Amino acid sequence: MGLDDDFFELGGNSLFAVRVSAAPRARGLASVPLRDLYRTPTIRALTTSP
């Protein structure tokens, strides 16, 4: 997965989005809100969104 690859175009779905969102939290990091993942489905967009 590259910086500009769309999570959903690569086969991501709502169940996998929940897992992606929770994975950082399981490691003691900030989680990715599901709303942000749906609005900005690329890594580059997630890192540059306010």
LUMMIMI-563254 format. One record per residue: x, y, z of N, C-alpha, C in turn; residue in three letters. Coordinates in pm, 1 decimal, padded with zeros to 6 digits, always signed. Layout:
REC      nc1      nc2      nc3     cac1     cac2     cac3      cc1      cc2      cc3 residuo
REC        X        Y        Z        X        Y        Z        X        Y        Z     Ala
...
***
This chain:
REC      nc1      nc2      nc3     cac1     cac2     cac3      cc1      cc2      cc3 residuo
REC +00084.6 -00115.9 +00000.0 +00000.0 +00000.0 +00000.0 +00089.4 +00122.5 +00000.0     Met
REC +00063.0 +00212.0 -00095.4 +00140.5 +00334.7 -00104.4 +00068.9 +00451.5 -00039.1     Gly
REC +00135.1 +00565.0 -00033.9 +00079.7 +00683.2 +00030.6 -00050.6 +00731.5 -00031.7     Leu
REC -00066.1 +00709.0 -00161.7 -00183.7 +00759.9 -00231.3 -00282.9 +00651.8 -00271.8     Asp
REC -00263.7 +00529.2 -00224.6 -00357.6 +00421.3 -00254.7 -00479.4 +00431.7 -00164.5     Asp
REC -00595.8 +00421.8 -00224.6 -00722.3 +00432.2 -00151.0 -00751.1 +00301.2 -00077.6     Asp
REC -00771.6 +00310.8 +00051.1 -00798.0 +00195.3 +00136.6 -00912.4 +00110.0 +00081.5     Phe
REC -01019.0 +00173.7 +00040.1 -01137.6 +00100.1 -00004.9 -01121.2 +00044.5 -00145.4     Phe
REC -01047.8 +00113.4 -00232.3 -01022.2 +00061.5 -00366.1 -00932.1 -00062.1 -00361.4     Glu
REC -00853.3 -00073.8 -00255.7 -00766.2 -00190.4 -00239.6 -00836.8 -00307.5 -00173.0     Leu
REC -00967.5 -00291.9 -00148.7 -01043.4 -00401.7 -00091.2 -01079.6 -00384.1 +00054.6     Gly
REC -01044.4 -00269.7 +00112.7 -01080.5 -00244.3 +00251.3 -01232.2 -00237.5 +00267.7     Gly
REC -01280.9 -00276.3 +00384.1 -01424.0 -00270.1 +00411.0 -01443.9 -00221.5 +00554.6     Asn
REC -01567.4 -00210.4 +00597.4 -01595.6 -00152.6 +00728.3 -01537.6 -00236.4 +00842.3     Ser
REC -01538.9 -00367.4 +00830.0 -01483.4 -00451.6 +00936.2 -01332.0 -00435.2 +00946.8     Leu
REC -01266.5 -00428.7 +00833.4 -01121.9 -00410.0 +00835.2 -01087.6 -00269.0 +00881.6     Phe
REC -01171.7 -00171.2 +00850.1 -01150.3 -00033.7 +00895.2 -01149.5 -00026.7 +01047.4     Ala
REC -01236.6 -00102.4 +01111.9 -01239.8 -00105.5 +01258.8 -01107.5 -00161.2 +01311.5     Val
REC -01056.9 -00264.4 +01248.2 -00929.0 -00323.1 +01291.1 -00813.5 -00225.5 +01270.7     Arg
REC -00814.2 -00155.9 +01157.0 -00709.6 -00057.3 +01129.0 -00715.5 +00055.7 +01231.0     Val
REC -00835.3 +00096.6 +01264.1 -00853.8 +00205.1 +01360.3 -00804.2 +00165.9 +01499.5     Ser
REC -00825.7 +00043.1 +01539.1 -00792.1 -00001.4 +01674.0 -00646.3 -00046.2 +01689.0     Ala
REC -00580.0 -00080.5 +01581.9 -00444.0 -00134.1 +01590.2 -00346.3 -00040.3 +01661.0     Ala
REC -00341.9 +00088.1 +01629.1 -00248.4 +00176.3 +01701.4 -00280.0 +00183.6 +01851.3     Pro
REC -00407.9 +00187.8 +01885.6 -00448.3 +00196.0 +02026.3 -00397.8 +00073.8 +02103.0     Arg
REC -00397.6 -00042.1 +02040.5 -00348.9 -00164.2 +02105.5 -00199.2 -00156.1 +02134.4     Ala
REC -00130.5 -00067.4 +02063.9 +00013.8 -00048.6 +02084.6 +00043.9 +00076.0 +02166.7     Arg
REC -00059.6 +00134.1 +02227.4 -00041.3 +00251.6 +02311.7 -00031.5 +00382.7 +02236.7     Gly
REC -00070.9 +00383.5 +02109.9 -00067.7 +00504.6 +02028.0 -00208.7 +00558.1 +02009.3     Leu
REC -00218.5 +00674.7 +01951.6 -00349.7 +00731.3 +01921.9 -00416.1 +00651.4 +01810.5     Ala
REC -00544.8 +00625.8 +01824.6 -00617.0 +00551.0 +01721.6 -00658.0 +00644.9 +01608.7     Ser
REC -00691.7 +00586.7 +01495.8 -00741.1 +00661.8 +01380.6 -00892.9 +00658.0 +01387.5     Val
REC -00957.6 +00773.3 +01406.2 -01104.1 +00772.1 +01409.6 -01161.6 +00717.5 +01278.7     Pro
REC -01261.4 +00632.4 +01287.8 -01322.0 +00573.4 +01168.3 -01370.9 +00681.1 +01072.4     Leu
REC -01427.4 +00786.6 +01126.2 -01476.4 +00897.1 +01042.3 -01364.0 +00950.9 +00955.0     Arg
REC -01243.0 +00966.5 +01012.1 -01130.2 +01017.3 +00934.5 -01087.1 +00918.5 +00827.1     Asp
REC -01090.3 +00790.3 +00858.2 -01053.1 +00689.4 +00759.1 -01149.3 +00690.3 +00640.4     Leu
REC -01276.8 +00709.9 +00666.5 -01374.6 +00715.5 +00557.6 -01361.8 +00843.8 +00476.5     Tyr
REC -01333.6 +00953.3 +00542.3 -01322.3 +01082.0 +00471.8 -01192.0 +01095.5 +00396.9     Arg
REC -01086.4 +01037.9 +00449.4 -00953.8 +01049.4 +00389.6 -00891.3 +00910.6 +00382.1     Thr
REC -00929.1 +00831.1 +00281.8 -00889.0 +00690.7 +00276.6 -00747.3 +00663.2 +00225.1     Pro
REC -00662.4 +00766.7 +00216.6 -00523.4 +00742.9 +00178.1 -00433.6 +00783.5 +00294.6     Thr
REC -00316.5 +00724.4 +00301.4 -00223.0 +00757.8 +00409.3 -00183.0 +00904.4 +00400.7     Ile
REC -00155.8 +00952.5 +00280.6 -00114.1 +01092.6 +00265.2 -00224.3 +01186.9 +00316.3     Arg
REC -00348.2 +01159.9 +00282.0 -00458.5 +01245.7 +00325.5 -00476.3 +01239.8 +00476.8     Ala
REC -00458.7 +01122.9 +00535.9 -00471.6 +01110.6 +00681.6 -00364.4 +01191.0 +00753.7     Leu
REC -00244.6 +01194.4 +00699.9 -00135.5 +01264.3 +00767.8 -00140.5 +01414.4 +00747.4     Thr
REC -00215.0 +01460.7 +00647.5 -00221.5 +01604.9 +00623.2 -00354.9 +01665.8 +00664.2     Thr
REC -00449.5 +01584.9 +00709.4 -00579.5 +01639.3 +00750.4 -00565.2 +01703.1 +00887.7     Ser
REC -00641.2 +01809.5 +00911.3 -00632.0 +01879.1 +01041.0 -00683.6 +01798.4 +01156.1     Pro
***
